[in-house]
């Protein structure tokens, strides 16, 4: 145990700074060339994507998620299925709360869905233009 303690203290007391490259070289087996692991000089080692590529991919993924969510919301507001707001309001019986809302808000809901559709198409355009780069 004393042997390990002496060695540990020796390492701690060493004033010599070791660079990352020197530390890496010290961990290699004898006779191994450290240059084999350098991606800048060894073309066989693939380099990872750049920071710009990673950010671009993340933003594309986020934008695709937005397109999906906006499409779902447009369908919720003004879709043809029986669960859409517009369909339920238009199918409401006379003299009901939904009928009153339908009289006053049908055009507003349609305009909102139209504006969202325009925004969604713009998002899709950005996705398409980004694919061409």
C-alpha positions as CSV (number, residue, x, y, z in Angstrom):
1,X,0.0,0.0,0.0
2,X,2.9,2.3,0.8
3,X,4.2,1.8,-2.7
4,X,1.0,3.1,-4.2
5,X,0.8,6.0,-1.8
6,X,4.4,7.0,-2.6
7,X,3.7,6.9,-6.3
8,X,0.4,8.8,-5.9
9,X,2.2,11.5,-4.0
10,X,5.0,11.7,-6.6
11,X,2.4,12.2,-9.3
12,X,0.7,14.9,-7.3
13,X,3.9,16.7,-6.5
14,X,5.1,16.7,-10.1
15,X,5.3,20.2,-11.4
16,X,5.6,19.2,-15.0
17,X,2.5,19.9,-17.2
18,X,1.5,17.1,-19.5
19,X,-0.2,18.0,-22.7
20,X,-3.2,16.0,-24.0
21,X,-1.1,14.6,-26.8
22,X,1.6,13.4,-24.5
23,X,-0.9,11.8,-22.2
24,X,-2.6,10.1,-25.1
25,X,0.7,8.8,-26.4
26,X,1.6,7.4,-23.0
27,X,-1.5,5.3,-23.0
28,X,-0.7,3.6,-26.3
29,X,1.0,0.2,-26.6
30,X,4.7,0.3,-27.4
31,X,5.3,0.6,-31.1
32,X,1.9,2.2,-31.9
33,X,2.1,5.3,-34.0
34,X,-0.1,8.1,-32.5
35,X,-0.5,9.5,-36.0
36,X,-2.8,6.6,-36.9
37,X,-5.4,8.1,-34.6
38,X,-5.2,11.7,-36.0
39,X,-8.2,12.4,-38.2
40,X,-6.5,15.4,-39.8
41,X,-3.7,13.3,-41.2
42,X,-5.3,9.9,-41.5
43,X,-8.1,9.8,-44.2
44,X,-9.4,6.4,-43.0
45,X,-10.8,8.0,-39.8
46,X,-14.1,9.6,-40.6
47,X,-14.6,13.0,-39.2
48,X,-17.9,13.8,-37.5
49,X,-20.3,16.4,-38.7
50,X,-19.5,20.0,-38.2
51,X,-21.2,22.2,-35.6
52,X,-23.1,24.0,-38.4
53,X,-24.4,20.7,-39.8
54,X,-25.6,19.6,-36.4
55,X,-27.4,22.9,-35.8
56,X,-28.9,22.8,-39.3
57,X,-30.2,19.2,-38.8
58,X,-31.7,20.1,-35.4
59,X,-33.4,23.1,-36.8
60,X,-34.8,21.1,-39.8
61,X,-36.1,18.6,-37.4
62,X,-37.7,21.3,-35.2
63,X,-39.3,22.9,-38.3
64,X,-40.7,19.6,-39.5
65,X,-42.3,19.2,-36.0
66,X,-43.8,22.6,-36.3
67,X,-45.2,21.8,-39.8
68,X,-46.8,18.7,-38.4
69,X,-48.3,20.4,-35.3
70,X,-49.6,23.4,-37.4
71,X,-51.2,20.9,-39.9
72,X,-52.9,19.1,-37.0
73,X,-54.2,22.4,-35.5
74,X,-55.5,23.5,-38.9
75,X,-57.4,20.2,-39.2
76,X,-58.7,20.7,-35.6
77,X,-60.0,24.1,-36.5
78,X,-61.4,23.6,-40.0
79,X,-61.1,20.0,-40.9
80,X,-63.6,17.7,-42.5
81,X,-63.7,15.2,-39.7
82,X,-66.5,15.4,-37.1
83,X,-64.1,16.5,-34.3
84,X,-63.1,19.8,-36.0
85,X,-64.3,23.0,-34.3
86,X,-65.9,24.3,-37.5
87,X,-67.8,21.0,-38.3
88,X,-69.2,20.8,-34.7
89,X,-70.3,24.5,-34.8
90,X,-71.9,24.1,-38.3
91,X,-73.7,20.9,-37.2
92,X,-75.1,22.5,-34.0
93,X,-78.9,22.6,-33.6
94,X,-80.7,25.9,-33.6
95,X,-80.9,28.0,-30.4
96,X,-77.8,26.4,-28.8
97,X,-74.6,27.8,-27.6
98,X,-72.7,26.3,-30.5
99,X,-75.1,27.7,-32.9
100,X,-74.6,31.2,-31.4
101,X,-70.8,30.7,-31.7
102,X,-71.2,29.5,-35.3
103,X,-73.1,32.7,-36.3
104,X,-70.5,35.0,-34.9
105,X,-67.2,33.1,-35.3
106,X,-67.4,30.9,-38.4
107,X,-65.6,33.5,-40.6
108,X,-63.0,34.2,-38.0
109,X,-62.2,30.5,-37.6
110,X,-61.9,30.1,-41.4
111,X,-59.6,33.1,-41.6
112,X,-57.4,31.9,-38.8
113,X,-57.2,28.4,-40.5
114,X,-56.3,30.1,-43.8
115,X,-53.6,32.3,-42.1
116,X,-52.1,29.2,-40.4
117,X,-52.2,27.4,-43.8
118,X,-50.2,30.2,-45.3
119,X,-47.7,30.1,-42.5
120,X,-47.4,26.4,-42.8
121,X,-46.8,26.6,-46.5
122,X,-44.0,29.1,-45.8
123,X,-42.5,26.7,-43.4
124,X,-42.6,24.0,-46.0
125,X,-41.0,26.3,-48.5
126,X,-38.1,26.9,-46.1
127,X,-37.7,23.1,-45.7
128,X,-37.7,22.6,-49.5
129,X,-35.2,25.4,-50.1
130,X,-32.9,24.1,-47.4
131,X,-33.0,20.6,-49.0
132,X,-31.6,22.2,-52.2
133,X,-28.5,23.5,-50.5
